[in-house]
Amino acid sequence: MAAAPSRNSDLSRVRILYLSDFFWPYIGGPEVLSAVLLPEMARRGHDMLVVTSHGDRPLPDHEHWRGVAIHRLHCRRALESQHAATIGDLIRKVIDLKRTFSPHVIHLGMIGPAMVFHLQSSRQVPVPTLATVQTDLRSFGHDTVASQLLRASRWVRFVSARLLESTCAHIPELRSKASVIYSFFPIEEGPTSPLPFDPPRLLCLGRLSPEKNLPLALEAFARVRSVFPAVRLVVAGEGPECGTLVQRVQALGLLGSVEFLGRVEPDAVPAILKACTALLVSSLREGLPTAAIAAALLGRPIVATRVGSIDEVVVHASTGLLVEPSSDALGEAVIRLLRDPQQASQMGIRARERARERFDQRRCIDAFEAVYEAIRSA
């Protein structure tokens, strides 16, 4: 792993074009981070332009938000249509935006469909690229669009050390231009609150999508409720699996014990976490879950399936419990936690101490600024 570029504060302001499939007001790990990072870069004197998709919301094509200019294009709709003329028109629009803004750096917030428009437009307007990798790309193959994009990037940011190592084992030439910049969750400093045990409250926080594997969490919760009848589960988030999950709650006889909150704004997350005893993560695959970072920062122990880079947030038996992805294992781990409130509280304290050091917001933002400035000066 290469050392992240060092910062040179004497350089002039950097023009950064941030390209991502989604941006605020969408909510997810990358969206929460970029909604803090980009306005802070603008506050520090850099020029920011976001090029993103409307997604499924009736959002304006152009707006300014917290010092950041946003241009939204119907990228996903165009790709889904597979209409060559529509896709070609959007590629030309991206080319025009790049030429008009003349960025020093293009920051790809994630490896997603929007990279198609970047790659096609980069032939006309080549700009040094910072790419972010937040999921395992090894299965994508050697000559996929994603691997070609990473090879062509000036710098590659990984959200975890595990992802960096696994990807560089697959694409060794990335090692000299890659670093880990951990994500963060914007939480104000302050004292932690005691874990509630009367009754205990478990929390699932995040997008309700297949990879989060929430049916597993519901089955584990049913096991927990058989031992702790008063226990409650809060499911906070929105997504395509919501209807299926409600049906599953009914099938498991959990009505009255499970509450669905729907969409939760980031500034409401701390209060929801403070009201819970532990965070439950049942994912089939993960990069580095932002929900777990937020929970740790607020002194909440985490019970999670041992997937992806979760062990860079959770230290097993110290700041939480990691288990194999089965409902029995997950349920028994929660029961173990709830049976020992003192140990659970100590896990939360250790989680917070570790998270404050590893997932510090200012350190993350400074690291991004250092990369931007190093690319600008190269």
C-alpha positions as CSV (number, residue, x, y, z in Angstrom):
1,M,0.0,0.0,0.0
2,A,1.3,3.4,-0.9
3,A,1.4,6.2,1.5
4,A,-1.4,8.8,0.9
5,P,0.0,11.9,-0.8
6,S,1.1,14.6,1.6
7,R,-0.7,17.9,1.6
8,N,0.8,21.1,0.2
9,S,-1.2,24.0,1.5
10,D,0.6,26.5,-0.8
11,L,-1.2,25.2,-3.9
12,S,-4.0,27.2,-5.5
13,R,-7.5,26.0,-5.1
14,V,-8.5,22.7,-6.7
15,R,-11.4,22.3,-9.1
16,I,-13.0,18.9,-8.2
17,L,-15.7,17.3,-10.2
18,Y,-17.5,14.7,-8.1
19,L,-19.2,12.0,-10.2
20,S,-21.5,9.5,-8.5
21,D,-24.7,7.6,-9.2
22,F,-26.3,9.2,-6.2
23,F,-25.8,12.3,-4.1
24,W,-27.8,14.1,-1.5
25,P,-30.7,13.9,-0.7
26,Y,-30.2,10.2,-1.3
27,I,-28.9,8.5,1.9
28,G,-26.2,5.8,2.0
29,G,-22.6,5.5,3.2
30,P,-21.1,7.4,0.2
31,E,-23.9,9.9,0.2
32,V,-23.6,10.7,3.9
33,L,-19.8,11.2,3.5
34,S,-20.0,13.3,0.4
35,A,-22.7,15.5,1.9
36,V,-20.2,16.6,4.5
37,L,-16.9,16.3,2.5
38,L,-17.9,18.4,-0.5
39,P,-19.3,21.4,1.4
40,E,-16.2,21.3,3.6
41,M,-14.0,21.4,0.5
42,A,-15.9,24.4,-0.8
43,R,-15.5,26.1,2.6
44,R,-11.8,25.5,2.4
45,G,-11.7,27.4,-0.9
46,H,-11.9,24.6,-3.5
47,D,-14.3,24.6,-6.4
48,M,-16.8,21.8,-6.4
49,L,-19.1,20.4,-9.0
50,V,-21.3,17.3,-8.6
51,V,-22.5,15.4,-11.6
52,T,-25.0,12.8,-10.5
53,S,-28.3,11.1,-11.4
54,H,-31.9,12.1,-10.6
55,G,-32.5,8.5,-9.5
56,D,-36.2,8.0,-8.9
57,R,-36.9,11.4,-7.4
58,P,-38.2,14.5,-9.1
59,L,-35.1,16.5,-8.3
60,P,-34.0,19.7,-10.1
61,D,-31.5,19.4,-13.0
62,H,-29.4,22.2,-11.5
63,E,-29.0,23.6,-8.0
64,H,-26.5,25.0,-5.6
65,W,-26.4,23.3,-2.2
66,R,-24.1,24.4,0.7
67,G,-21.6,25.9,-1.7
68,V,-21.6,23.0,-4.1
69,A,-23.0,23.2,-7.7
70,I,-25.0,20.1,-8.6
71,H,-25.9,18.9,-12.2
72,R,-28.3,16.0,-12.4
73,L,-28.7,13.8,-15.5
74,H,-31.0,10.9,-16.2
75,C,-28.0,8.5,-16.3
76,R,-29.7,5.4,-14.9
77,R,-32.8,5.9,-17.0
78,A,-30.7,6.2,-20.2
79,L,-28.7,3.0,-19.4
80,E,-31.9,1.1,-18.6
81,S,-33.4,2.2,-21.9
82,Q,-30.4,0.9,-23.8
83,H,-31.2,3.6,-26.3
84,A,-28.0,4.5,-28.1
85,A,-29.0,8.0,-29.0
86,T,-30.1,8.9,-25.5
87,I,-26.9,7.5,-24.0
88,G,-24.8,9.3,-26.6
89,D,-26.6,12.6,-25.8
90,L,-25.8,12.2,-22.1
91,I,-22.2,11.4,-22.9
92,R,-22.0,14.7,-24.8
93,K,-23.5,16.5,-21.9
94,V,-20.8,15.1,-19.5
95,I,-18.2,16.1,-22.0
96,D,-19.6,19.7,-22.1
97,L,-19.6,19.8,-18.3
98,K,-16.0,18.7,-18.1
99,R,-14.9,21.2,-20.7
100,T,-16.8,24.1,-19.1
101,F,-15.7,23.3,-15.5
102,S,-12.2,22.2,-16.5
103,P,-11.5,20.1,-13.3
104,H,-8.1,19.3,-12.0
105,V,-9.5,16.1,-10.5
106,I,-12.5,13.9,-11.1
107,H,-13.5,12.0,-8.0
108,L,-15.6,8.9,-8.6
109,G,-17.6,8.5,-5.5
110,M,-18.3,4.8,-6.2
111,I,-17.8,2.2,-8.9
112,G,-21.3,2.2,-10.5
113,P,-23.2,2.8,-13.7
114,A,-22.2,6.4,-13.9
115,M,-18.6,5.3,-14.6
116,V,-19.7,4.4,-18.1
117,F,-20.3,8.1,-18.8
118,H,-17.0,9.0,-17.3
119,L,-15.0,6.5,-19.3
120,Q,-16.7,7.5,-22.6
121,S,-16.3,11.2,-22.0
122,S,-12.7,10.8,-20.8
123,R,-11.6,10.0,-24.3
124,Q,-12.5,13.5,-25.3
125,V,-11.6,15.3,-22.0
126,P,-8.9,13.4,-20.1
127,V,-8.7,14.4,-16.4
128,P,-6.8,12.7,-13.6
129,T,-9.1,10.5,-11.6
130,L,-9.5,9.6,-7.9
131,A,-11.6,6.4,-7.7
132,T,-13.2,5.0,-4.6
133,V,-13.6,1.3,-4.0
134,Q,-16.1,0.3,-1.4
135,T,-17.0,-3.3,-2.4
136,D,-15.1,-6.4,-3.4
137,L,-14.2,-6.2,-7.1
138,R,-12.3,-9.5,-7.4
139,S,-15.3,-11.3,-9.1
140,F,-15.5,-8.6,-11.8
141,G,-12.6,-10.2,-13.8
142,H,-9.3,-8.8,-15.2
143,D,-10.6,-6.9,-18.2
144,T,-13.9,-5.5,-16.9
145,V,-14.8,-1.8,-17.1
146,A,-14.2,-1.5,-13.4
147,S,-10.7,-2.9,-13.5
148,Q,-9.8,-0.8,-16.5
149,L,-11.1,2.3,-14.7
150,L,-8.9,1.5,-11.6
151,R,-5.8,1.0,-13.7
152,A,-6.4,4.3,-15.5
153,S,-7.0,6.2,-12.2
154,R,-4.3,8.5,-10.8
155,W,-5.1,7.4,-7.3
156,V,-7.5,4.8,-5.8
157,R,-9.1,5.2,-2.4
158,F,-10.2,2.1,-0.5
159,V,-12.7,2.2,2.4
160,S,-10.9,-0.6,4.2
161,A,-7.5,-2.3,4.4
162,R,-9.1,-5.7,3.6
163,L,-10.5,-4.3,0.3
164,L,-7.2,-2.8,-0.6
165,E,-5.3,-6.0,0.0
166,S,-7.8,-8.2,-1.9
167,T,-8.0,-5.9,-4.9
168,C,-4.3,-5.3,-5.1
169,A,-3.7,-9.1,-5.0
170,H,-6.0,-9.2,-8.1
171,I,-4.5,-6.0,-9.7
172,P,-1.0,-5.6,-8.3
173,E,-0.2,-2.4,-10.2
174,L,-2.6,-0.5,-8.0
175,R,-0.5,-0.9,-4.9
176,S,1.8,2.0,-5.8
177,K,-1.2,4.4,-6.1
178,A,-3.6,3.2,-3.5
179,S,-4.4,4.1,0.1
180,V,-7.1,3.5,2.7
181,I,-9.2,6.5,3.8
182,Y,-11.7,5.4,6.3
183,S,-15.2,6.8,6.1
184,F,-16.9,8.6,9.0
185,F,-20.3,9.5,10.3
186,P,-21.0,13.1,11.3
187,I,-21.6,12.9,15.1
188,E,-21.1,15.7,17.6
189,E,-18.8,15.0,20.5
190,G,-20.5,14.4,23.8
191,P,-21.1,11.9,26.6
192,T,-22.5,8.5,25.8
193,S,-25.8,7.5,27.2
194,P,-26.4,4.2,29.1
195,L,-27.5,1.2,27.2
196,P,-31.3,0.5,27.7
197,F,-32.2,-3.0,29.0
198,D,-35.7,-2.4,30.3
199,P,-36.7,-3.4,27.7
200,P,-33.7,-4.1,25.4
201,R,-33.9,-2.5,22.0
202,L,-32.1,-3.8,18.9
203,L,-31.6,-1.7,15.8
204,C,-31.1,-2.5,12.1
205,L,-30.0,0.7,10.3
206,G,-29.5,1.0,6.6
207,R,-31.0,0.5,3.2
208,L,-33.6,-2.2,3.0
209,S,-32.0,-4.1,0.1
210,P,-31.1,-7.8,-0.5
211,E,-27.4,-7.6,0.4
212,K,-28.4,-6.4,3.9
213,N,-30.1,-9.8,4.4
214,L,-32.7,-8.5,6.9
215,P,-34.8,-11.6,6.8
216,L,-31.9,-13.2,8.7
217,A,-32.0,-10.5,11.3
218,L,-35.8,-11.1,11.7
219,E,-35.3,-14.8,12.2
220,A,-32.5,-14.1,14.7
221,F,-34.7,-11.7,16.5
222,A,-37.5,-14.3,16.8
223,R,-35.0,-16.5,18.6
224,V,-34.0,-13.6,20.9
225,R,-37.6,-12.8,21.7
226,S,-38.2,-16.4,22.8
227,V,-35.7,-15.8,25.6
228,F,-36.4,-12.1,26.2
229,P,-40.1,-11.6,25.5
230,A,-40.0,-7.8,26.0
231,V,-37.2,-7.2,23.5
232,R,-37.9,-4.8,20.6
233,L,-36.4,-4.4,17.2
234,V,-36.3,-1.1,15.3
235,V,-35.7,-1.2,11.5
236,A,-34.6,2.2,10.3
237,G,-34.2,2.8,6.5
238,E,-36.0,2.6,3.2
239,G,-35.6,0.4,0.2
240,P,-37.1,-2.2,-2.1
241,E,-37.3,-5.0,0.5
242,C,-39.6,-3.1,2.8
243,G,-42.9,-4.8,1.8
244,T,-41.3,-8.3,1.9
245,L,-39.9,-7.6,5.4
246,V,-43.3,-6.5,6.7
247,Q,-44.7,-9.8,5.4
248,R,-41.9,-11.7,7.1
249,V,-42.6,-10.0,10.4
250,Q,-46.2,-11.1,10.2
251,A,-45.2,-14.7,9.2
252,L,-42.9,-15.0,12.2
253,G,-45.5,-13.7,14.6
254,L,-43.5,-10.6,15.5
255,L,-46.2,-7.9,15.1
256,G,-45.9,-5.5,18.0
257,S,-42.3,-6.3,18.6
258,V,-40.8,-4.8,15.4
259,E,-41.1,-1.2,14.4
260,F,-40.3,0.1,10.9
261,L,-39.2,3.8,10.9
262,G,-38.8,4.3,7.2
263,R,-36.4,6.9,5.8
264,V,-34.2,8.4,8.6
265,E,-32.2,11.6,8.0
266,P,-28.6,11.5,9.1
267,D,-29.1,14.2,11.8
268,A,-31.8,11.9,13.3
269,V,-29.5,8.8,13.5
270,P,-27.7,9.7,16.7
271,A,-31.0,9.8,18.7
272,I,-32.1,6.5,17.2
273,L,-28.8,4.9,18.1
274,K,-28.8,6.3,21.6
275,A,-32.2,4.7,22.2
276,C,-30.9,1.2,21.2
277,T,-29.0,-1.4,23.2
278,A,-27.1,-2.8,20.3
279,L,-26.8,-2.6,16.5
280,L,-27.7,-5.7,14.5
281,V,-25.9,-6.2,11.2
282,S,-27.0,-9.3,9.2
283,S,-25.4,-8.5,5.8
284,L,-24.4,-11.1,3.2
285,R,-21.7,-8.7,1.9
286,E,-20.3,-5.4,3.1
287,G,-17.6,-3.0,2.3
288,L,-17.3,-1.0,5.5
289,P,-20.8,-0.3,6.9
290,T,-21.3,3.4,7.9
291,A,-24.1,2.3,10.3
292,A,-21.6,0.3,12.3
293,I,-19.2,3.3,12.4
294,A,-22.0,5.5,13.7
295,A,-23.0,3.0,16.3
296,A,-19.5,2.6,17.6
297,L,-19.0,6.4,17.8
298,L,-22.0,6.5,20.1
299,G,-20.8,3.7,22.3
300,R,-23.1,0.9,21.1
301,P,-21.9,-2.7,20.9
302,I,-22.5,-4.3,17.5
303,V,-23.5,-7.9,16.7
304,A,-22.8,-8.7,13.1
305,T,-22.2,-11.4,10.5
306,R,-18.5,-11.8,9.8
307,V,-18.5,-10.5,6.2
308,G,-16.5,-8.0,4.2
309,S,-14.5,-5.5,6.3
310,I,-16.8,-5.5,9.3
311,D,-13.9,-6.7,11.5
312,E,-12.2,-3.3,10.9
313,V,-15.1,-1.7,12.8
314,V,-15.9,-4.5,15.3
315,V,-13.3,-6.3,17.4
316,H,-14.8,-9.7,18.3
317,A,-15.5,-10.1,22.0
318,S,-14.1,-6.6,22.7
319,T,-16.3,-4.0,21.0
320,G,-19.0,-6.4,19.8
321,L,-19.6,-10.0,18.5
322,L,-19.0,-11.4,15.1
323,V,-20.7,-14.6,13.9
324,E,-21.2,-16.7,10.8
325,P,-24.2,-15.6,8.7
326,S,-26.9,-17.8,10.2
327,S,-30.0,-16.9,12.2
328,D,-29.1,-19.3,15.0
329,A,-25.6,-17.8,15.4
330,L,-26.8,-14.3,15.2
331,G,-29.6,-14.9,17.7
332,E,-27.4,-16.6,20.2
333,A,-24.8,-13.8,20.0
334,V,-27.5,-11.2,20.8
335,I,-28.8,-13.4,23.7
336,R,-25.3,-13.6,25.1
337,L,-25.0,-9.9,24.9
338,L,-28.3,-9.2,26.6
339,R,-27.6,-11.7,29.4
340,D,-24.6,-9.6,30.5
341,P,-25.5,-5.9,30.6
342,Q,-22.2,-5.0,32.3
343,Q,-20.1,-6.6,29.6
344,A,-22.3,-5.1,26.9
345,S,-21.8,-1.7,28.3
346,Q,-18.0,-2.2,28.4
347,M,-18.1,-3.3,24.8
348,G,-19.8,0.0,23.9
349,I,-17.3,2.0,25.8
350,R,-14.4,0.3,24.0
351,A,-16.2,0.6,20.7
352,R,-16.4,4.4,21.1
353,E,-12.8,4.8,22.2
354,R,-11.6,2.8,19.1
355,A,-13.9,4.5,16.7
356,R,-13.0,8.0,17.8
357,E,-9.4,7.3,16.8
358,R,-9.9,5.3,13.6
359,F,-13.0,7.0,12.0
360,D,-12.2,10.6,12.8
361,Q,-14.0,13.0,10.5
362,R,-11.3,15.7,10.3
363,R,-8.6,13.1,9.6
364,C,-10.7,11.7,6.7
365,I,-11.4,15.1,5.2
366,D,-7.8,16.2,5.5
367,A,-6.7,12.9,3.8
368,F,-9.1,13.6,0.8
369,E,-7.8,17.2,0.5
370,A,-4.2,15.9,0.5
371,V,-5.0,13.6,-2.4
372,Y,-6.8,16.3,-4.3
373,E,-3.9,18.7,-3.9
374,A,-1.3,16.0,-4.8
375,I,-3.1,15.1,-8.0
376,R,-3.5,18.8,-8.8
377,S,0.3,19.4,-8.4
378,A,1.4,16.3,-10.3
